[in-house]
Amino acid sequence: MDKEKYPPINVLNVVRGFSNPKLKYHITPYRFETPKGEQFHIRQIRQMHKERVGKGVHYHYVVKTETQRFFHLVFDTTTLSWRMVQEVDEMLFFNE
């Protein structure tokens, strides 16, 4: 992923080692920090899907923060890094 277009972020997450009803996703993000120093606590994971890219996998998450903002985050298993793709408008969730 392009570092200029998709800035790297710091993410506090949990990687599930075994099945647990409290952890729905294999990788669960809880909060993140942008390069500008903004910090966001994730209140809800609205959408998640995986995508094979080369030899790795991209885990895509659309998350809702405590401040009612929505972000598209991606975890890249090839580089073991998190990226912010974009801030998403709530109006895109017309199906829920």
N, C-alpha and C positions, 0 to 999 in steps of 0.2 A: 504494500500500500504506500502511496505517495505521502511522505512526511509533511510536505508543504500543504497539500490539499486536505489531508486528514491528520490533524495534529495528534501526537501521542498523549495519552493521559495516564495518570496514576489511578489504579482501581483497587479497592479493598474487596476481595472476593473469596468465596469458599469453593473448593473443588471437592465434589462428593466422591468418596471412595467406595461406598456401598449404598444400596437402596435405603432410603429414609423418607417417610412421608412428609417430613418437615422441609426437605430440600427437593423441590420439584425438578430442578435443572441440574445437569452434571456440573456446570460452572454457574455460580450464582453471584452476580455483582451486588454489593451493598452500598458502597459510596465511591465517589470519584472526585478527582481534582484536575483542573485544567492547567495548562502551562501559565496562564495569567494569574493563578492562585485561587480561582473560584472553587469552592467546595460544595458538593451536592450529595445529599443523602437520598438514596433510592427508596421510594415508598412502595412502588409496584412495578413489576415487569409486565408490560402490556402485551408484547409480542416477542417471540423468539423463534429463530430457525437456524439451521446449519447449512453450510454451503462448502462443497469440496473445491479447493483452489490449489491446483498442482498436487503436491504430495501432502499438503496440509488441509486444515479445515478452518473456516471462518464461522464463528458463533456470532450471530446478529441478534441484538437486543434493542427493543424500543422500551425505554424506561420512563416512569413518571417520578419526579422528585418531590420532596416535601414542599417545595415552593410552587408546585403545580406546573412545572415545565417538563417538556418531553424531549428526550434525546435518543438518537440512534447511535449505539455503541457497538464496536466489533472487537472480538478477541481473535487474534491470529495465532494458530497453534504452531506455525512455522517459525515465527520470530518471538513467540511468547509475549506479545505486546498487545495493549489495548489502544484503540483509536476512536476518536469521536468523528462520526461521519457528518452529522448535522443536528441542529435543533429542529424538532418536528412540531408542527402546529396541531393542536388538539382537534381541529376540525377534520383532520384526515381520518379520525376514528368514527366515522359516521355509522359503521356497522355494529357498534356496541352502545 
